[in-house]
Amino acid sequence: MAEYTINLPASDEDVEKLNIGDTVYINGTVCTARDMAHLQMRELVENGKELPEKIAGGAIFHAGPVMKKDENDQWKLRVIGPTTSIRMEPHADFMGRMGVKLIIGKGGMGEDSLAAFKKYKQVYLQAAPGCAVVLAAGIKDVKNVHWYENGMPEAMWVLEADKFGPFVVTMDCKGNSRYNDVKAKAREIAEDILSKK
């Protein structure tokens, strides 16, 4: 297991060197996106329109940050923690086609995502739940916000990251998934227990 700092936009080569178990820190522009933001991105692309941000080579964080405006009417990040990623599984191939390289969240994703990660050279990074304040320390600026009318958690927040993390690679672009490994081991233990009854 190794530790890497990825400067965005990331390349295929940046992603290919990552293996499950590696620790990753991120520098550059990170966009948050939950259910509604994914749907709105797809609607724009399907209607031949451009996305509000360049996400090719970028990182999408499945998160609903808590923001507050300062005395200058500028957004400031208070906390940012991961949300459950499996809800974004229907958008796996779309995000790959858009060139996203790093997907951050919690709980992992499914087989469609694993296939997309191999096809488009992407990885999934597990953010530790319960560390929202620690993660917020890695965000130096709120650059923009889109679709705020959906509410603060569902908006797309454009953030400037500086040593953002740590994150752990739990799905890589080689077809490996820590989540599948854990499930297989759990089944093996369960079968062993049941065989002894």
C-alpha positions in Angstrom: 0.0 0.0 0.0 1.3 3.4 -1.0 0.4 7.1 -0.5 -0.2 9.4 -3.4 -1.1 13.1 -3.9 -3.1 13.6 -7.1 -3.1 17.0 -8.7 -6.2 17.6 -10.7 -7.0 17.2 -13.6 -5.8 13.6 -13.2 -4.6 11.5 -16.1 -5.1 7.9 -17.0 -1.6 7.3 -15.8 -2.4 8.9 -12.4 -5.3 6.5 -12.0 -3.6 3.3 -13.3 -0.9 3.5 -10.5 -3.6 3.3 -7.8 -4.5 0.0 -6.1 -7.0 -0.8 -3.4 -5.6 0.0 0.0 -3.6 3.0 -1.3 -4.1 6.4 0.5 -4.8 9.4 -1.7 -4.8 13.2 -1.1 -6.2 15.6 -3.7 -5.1 19.0 -4.9 -7.3 21.1 -7.3 -10.9 21.5 -8.2 -13.4 19.0 -6.6 -17.2 19.1 -7.4 -19.8 17.8 -5.1 -22.7 16.0 -6.7 -25.6 13.9 -5.3 -28.7 12.5 -6.9 -30.2 15.7 -8.3 -26.9 17.1 -9.6 -26.3 13.8 -11.5 -29.7 14.0 -13.1 -29.2 17.6 -14.1 -25.8 16.9 -15.6 -27.3 14.1 -17.7 -30.2 16.2 -18.8 -27.9 18.9 -20.0 -25.7 16.5 -22.0 -28.7 14.6 -23.4 -30.0 18.0 -24.7 -26.7 18.9 -26.3 -25.7 21.5 -23.7 -22.5 22.0 -21.9 -22.0 21.2 -18.2 -21.5 24.2 -15.9 -18.1 23.0 -14.9 -15.3 21.1 -16.6 -15.3 17.7 -14.9 -13.0 15.8 -17.3 -10.0 14.6 -15.3 -11.7 15.7 -12.1 -13.1 14.4 -8.9 -16.8 14.1 -7.9 -17.5 13.9 -4.2 -20.8 12.3 -3.2 -21.4 14.8 -0.4 -23.8 17.4 0.9 -21.6 20.1 2.5 -22.8 22.6 5.1 -22.1 26.1 4.0 -22.5 29.6 5.5 -22.0 33.0 4.1 -19.5 35.3 5.7 -19.6 39.1 6.3 -18.6 39.6 2.6 -21.5 37.4 1.3 -19.1 34.7 0.3 -19.8 31.0 0.9 -17.6 29.3 3.4 -17.5 25.6 4.0 -18.2 24.4 7.6 -18.2 20.6 7.3 -18.3 18.1 4.5 -18.9 14.4 4.9 -19.6 11.7 2.4 -23.0 10.4 1.4 -23.9 6.9 0.3 -22.6 6.3 -3.2 -24.7 3.4 -4.3 -27.5 5.8 -5.1 -25.4 7.2 -8.0 -24.8 3.7 -9.5 -27.2 4.4 -12.5 -24.9 7.2 -13.6 -21.7 5.0 -13.6 -21.1 4.9 -17.4 -22.2 8.5 -17.8 -19.6 9.8 -15.4 -17.0 7.7 -17.1 -17.9 9.2 -20.5 -17.6 12.7 -19.0 -14.0 11.9 -18.1 -14.3 11.9 -14.3 -11.3 10.2 -12.8 -11.9 10.1 -9.0 -15.2 9.3 -7.4 -15.3 9.9 -3.6 -18.0 8.8 -1.2 -18.9 6.1 1.3 -20.0 2.5 1.0 -18.7 1.8 -2.4 -20.5 1.2 -5.7 -21.7 -1.8 -7.8 -20.8 -3.9 -10.7 -21.7 -1.2 -13.3 -19.3 1.2 -11.7 -16.6 -1.5 -11.5 -17.0 -2.0 -15.2 -16.9 1.7 -15.9 -13.8 2.1 -13.8 -12.0 -0.4 -16.0 -13.3 1.0 -19.2 -12.6 4.7 -18.5 -9.7 4.5 -16.0 -11.4 5.7 -12.8 -11.1 4.8 -9.1 -13.4 5.0 -6.1 -12.1 6.6 -3.0 -13.6 5.9 0.4 -14.0 8.9 2.6 -14.2 8.1 6.3 -17.7 8.8 7.7 -17.7 10.9 10.8 -14.7 13.0 9.7 -16.6 15.9 8.2 -14.6 18.6 10.1 -11.2 17.0 9.2 -12.1 16.8 5.6 -13.3 20.4 5.5 -9.8 21.5 6.5 -8.6 20.3 3.1 -10.9 22.8 1.3 -9.4 26.2 0.8 -12.1 28.0 -1.2 -15.6 27.7 -2.5 -15.3 28.7 -6.1 -18.9 28.4 -7.3 -22.2 26.8 -6.8 -24.8 25.5 -9.3 -28.4 24.4 -8.8 -28.6 25.9 -5.4 -32.4 25.9 -5.9 -32.3 22.2 -5.2 -31.2 22.9 -1.6 -27.8 23.1 -0.1 -27.0 19.3 0.0 -28.2 18.7 -3.6 -26.4 21.7 -5.2 -23.2 21.2 -7.1 -20.5 22.9 -5.1 -17.2 23.7 -6.8 -14.4 23.5 -4.2 -10.6 24.2 -4.3 -8.8 21.5 -2.5 -5.4 21.5 -0.9 -4.2 18.2 0.5 -7.8 17.1 0.6 -8.2 13.7 2.4 -7.0 11.2 3.4 -9.1 8.9 1.2 -8.5 5.1 0.7 -8.8 3.5 -2.7 -11.4 0.8 -2.4 -12.3 0.2 -6.0 -9.5 0.5 -8.7 -9.4 0.5 -12.5 -8.1 -3.1 -12.6 -11.4 -4.7 -11.5 -10.6 -4.9 -7.8 -13.2 -4.0 -5.1 -12.6 -4.1 -1.4 -16.4 -4.3 -1.0 -16.6 -7.5 -3.1 -13.6 -8.9 -1.1 -15.4 -8.2 2.2 -18.6 -9.8 0.9 -16.8 -12.9 -0.3 -15.0 -13.3 3.0 -18.3 -12.8 5.0 -19.9 -15.5 2.8 -17.0 -17.9 3.4 -17.2 -17.3 7.2 -21.0 -17.8 7.2 -20.8 -21.0 5.2 -18.1 -22.3 7.6 -20.3 -21.6 10.6 -23.4 -23.1 9.0 -21.4 -26.3 8.0 -20.6 -27.0 11.6 -24.2 -27.0 12.8 
